[in-house]
């Protein structure tokens, strides 16, 4: 393979990788702290995301990761209403 073709292919691959990394990084606009009570325990966690809903969901998922055991409990915990939630803009 010619040297110019190798450089062109390398540049194209690196450019594609850079584009994928840039587009996969969500812009954090909101941060939330959510407190959940589940199975007699309480846990607060923080989450961040492009929207408030995304940030709350991330925080609740983090809190439920500690409180729930198994898939059934995880699903129930993620559907539970938070005891408290507060969000802020970056």
C-alpha positions as CSV (number, residue, x, y, z in Angstrom):
1,X,0.0,0.0,0.0
2,X,1.3,3.4,-0.8
3,X,2.4,5.8,1.9
4,X,-0.2,8.5,1.0
5,X,-3.0,5.9,1.2
6,X,-1.9,4.7,4.6
7,X,-1.8,8.3,6.0
8,X,-5.2,9.1,4.5
9,X,-6.7,5.9,6.0
10,X,-5.1,6.6,9.4
11,X,-6.4,10.2,9.4
12,X,-9.9,9.0,8.4
13,X,-10.0,6.4,11.2
14,X,-8.7,8.9,13.8
15,X,-11.2,11.5,12.6
16,X,-14.1,9.0,12.9
17,X,-13.0,7.9,16.4
18,X,-12.8,11.6,17.5
19,X,-16.2,12.3,16.1
20,X,-17.8,9.3,17.9
21,X,-16.2,10.2,21.2
22,X,-17.3,13.9,21.0
23,X,-20.9,12.9,20.1
24,X,-21.1,10.3,22.8
25,X,-20.2,12.8,25.6
26,X,-23.5,14.3,26.9
27,X,-23.4,17.9,27.8
28,X,-24.1,18.1,31.5
29,X,-26.7,20.8,32.0
30,X,-28.4,19.6,35.2
31,X,-27.4,18.0,38.4
32,X,-29.8,16.3,40.8
33,X,-29.6,14.7,44.2
34,X,-32.4,12.1,44.9
35,X,-33.1,10.3,48.2
36,X,-34.9,7.0,48.0
37,X,-36.4,4.8,50.8
38,X,-36.6,1.2,49.9
39,X,-36.7,-2.0,51.9
40,X,-36.5,0.0,55.1
41,X,-33.3,1.8,54.1
42,X,-32.7,5.3,52.8
43,X,-30.0,6.3,50.3
44,X,-29.2,9.6,48.6
45,X,-27.2,9.8,45.4
46,X,-26.4,12.4,42.8
47,X,-26.8,12.3,39.0
48,X,-26.1,14.5,36.1
49,X,-27.5,14.8,32.6
50,X,-28.5,17.0,29.7
51,X,-32.1,17.3,31.2
52,X,-33.5,17.3,34.7
53,X,-35.3,14.0,34.0
54,X,-32.0,12.4,32.8
55,X,-30.2,13.7,35.9
56,X,-33.0,12.5,38.3
57,X,-33.0,9.1,36.6
58,X,-29.3,8.7,37.0
59,X,-29.4,9.7,40.6
60,X,-32.2,7.2,41.3
61,X,-30.4,4.4,39.5
62,X,-27.3,5.1,41.6
63,X,-29.3,5.0,44.9
64,X,-31.2,1.9,43.9
65,X,-27.9,0.2,42.9
66,X,-27.0,0.1,46.6
67,X,-30.5,-0.5,48.0
68,X,-31.9,-3.2,45.7
69,X,-30.8,-6.9,45.4
70,X,-31.7,-8.5,42.1
71,X,-33.6,-7.4,39.0
72,X,-37.1,-7.5,40.6
73,X,-36.1,-5.2,43.4
74,X,-34.1,-2.9,41.1
75,X,-37.2,-2.4,38.9
76,X,-39.4,-1.7,41.9
77,X,-36.9,0.7,43.5
78,X,-36.4,2.6,40.2
79,X,-40.2,3.0,40.1
80,X,-40.5,4.2,43.7
81,X,-41.3,7.9,44.4
82,X,-38.2,9.7,45.8
83,X,-38.4,11.0,49.4
84,X,-36.7,14.2,48.3
85,X,-35.1,15.5,45.1
86,X,-33.3,18.7,44.4
87,X,-31.8,19.8,41.1
88,X,-29.5,22.7,39.9
89,X,-28.3,24.0,36.6
90,X,-24.6,24.0,35.7
